[in-house]
Amino acid sequence: MQQWLSENYLVSYLLILAFTIYIFNTVFRANNQRLPILKEILVYIVMAIGSFVLMILQVDKLPIIQCMGIAVLMMLMLRGRQLYDKMKSKQSGGNAASEAEEAK
């Protein structure tokens, strides 16, 4: 797989760019707040340039895509756990309130 990704530059670049955008929006964007349009464009241009640098490292046989894929997978697992905890708290929220009133 590493060899194939090293030979296909466009696929490698697009994967790295997609992972970078996802990681930025998930980790570094505070509460889904949007920047002014020019700053937003500048951020994505800098990400595109940085992704090009990471693509060069990927072609040079470093496992950049694999590492970013694991990071994205861990973020998705965390998001799933947060959704599961929220669902469980909604289900037990009604029971906990009634139990607290009975304890008084």
C-alpha positions as CSV (number, residue, x, y, z in Angstrom):
1,M,0.0,0.0,0.0
2,Q,2.8,2.4,0.8
3,Q,4.4,1.7,-2.6
4,W,1.1,2.4,-4.4
5,L,0.5,5.6,-2.5
6,S,4.1,6.7,-3.2
7,E,3.5,6.2,-7.0
8,N,0.1,7.9,-7.1
9,Y,0.8,11.5,-6.2
10,L,-2.7,12.9,-6.8
11,V,-4.4,10.3,-4.6
12,S,-1.8,10.8,-1.9
13,Y,-2.2,14.6,-2.0
14,L,-6.0,14.5,-1.9
15,L,-6.1,12.0,1.0
16,I,-3.6,14.1,3.0
17,L,-5.6,17.3,2.3
18,A,-8.9,15.7,3.3
19,F,-7.4,14.3,6.5
20,T,-5.8,17.7,7.3
21,I,-9.1,19.6,6.7
22,Y,-11.0,17.1,8.9
23,I,-8.4,17.2,11.7
24,F,-8.4,21.0,11.6
25,N,-12.2,21.3,11.7
26,T,-12.6,18.7,14.4
27,V,-9.7,19.7,16.7
28,F,-8.8,23.3,16.2
29,R,-12.0,25.1,15.1
30,A,-13.7,26.4,18.3
31,N,-17.4,25.6,18.5
32,N,-17.8,25.6,14.7
33,Q,-17.2,29.3,14.5
34,R,-16.5,30.6,11.1
35,L,-13.6,33.0,10.3
36,P,-14.0,36.0,8.0
37,I,-14.0,34.8,4.4
38,L,-10.4,36.1,3.6
39,K,-9.0,34.5,6.7
40,E,-10.8,31.3,5.9
41,I,-9.4,31.3,2.4
42,L,-5.9,31.9,3.8
43,V,-6.2,29.0,6.2
44,Y,-7.2,26.6,3.5
45,I,-4.4,27.8,1.2
46,V,-1.8,27.3,4.0
47,M,-3.3,23.8,4.6
48,A,-3.0,23.0,0.8
49,I,0.7,24.1,0.9
50,G,1.3,22.1,4.1
51,S,-0.4,19.1,2.5
52,F,1.9,19.3,-0.4
53,V,4.9,19.2,1.9
54,L,3.4,16.1,3.7
55,M,2.8,14.5,0.3
56,I,6.5,14.9,-0.5
57,L,7.3,13.2,2.7
58,Q,4.8,10.4,1.9
59,V,6.4,9.9,-1.5
60,D,9.8,9.7,0.3
61,K,8.5,6.6,2.0
62,L,7.2,8.0,5.3
63,P,3.8,6.7,6.4
64,I,2.1,10.1,6.6
65,I,-1.3,8.9,5.3
66,Q,-1.4,5.8,7.6
67,C,-0.6,8.0,10.7
68,M,-3.2,10.6,9.7
69,G,-5.7,7.8,9.1
70,I,-5.2,6.4,12.6
71,A,-5.6,9.9,14.1
72,V,-8.9,10.3,12.2
73,L,-10.0,6.9,13.3
74,M,-9.3,7.7,16.9
75,M,-11.2,11.0,16.6
76,L,-14.2,9.1,15.1
77,M,-14.1,6.6,18.0
78,L,-14.0,9.5,20.5
79,R,-17.0,11.1,18.7
80,G,-18.9,7.8,18.8
81,R,-18.2,7.4,22.5
82,Q,-19.4,11.0,23.2
83,L,-22.6,10.3,21.3
84,Y,-23.1,7.0,23.2
85,D,-22.6,8.8,26.5
86,K,-25.0,11.5,25.6
87,M,-27.6,8.9,24.5
88,K,-27.1,7.0,27.8
89,S,-27.4,10.1,29.9
90,K,-30.7,11.0,28.1
91,Q,-32.1,7.6,28.9
92,S,-31.0,7.6,32.5
93,G,-31.6,11.3,32.9
94,G,-35.3,10.8,33.6
95,N,-34.6,7.9,36.0
96,A,-31.9,9.9,37.9
97,A,-34.2,12.8,38.4
98,S,-37.0,10.7,39.8
99,E,-34.6,8.8,42.0
100,A,-33.2,12.1,43.3
101,E,-36.7,13.3,44.2
102,E,-37.5,10.0,46.0
103,A,-34.3,10.3,48.0
104,K,-35.5,13.6,49.4
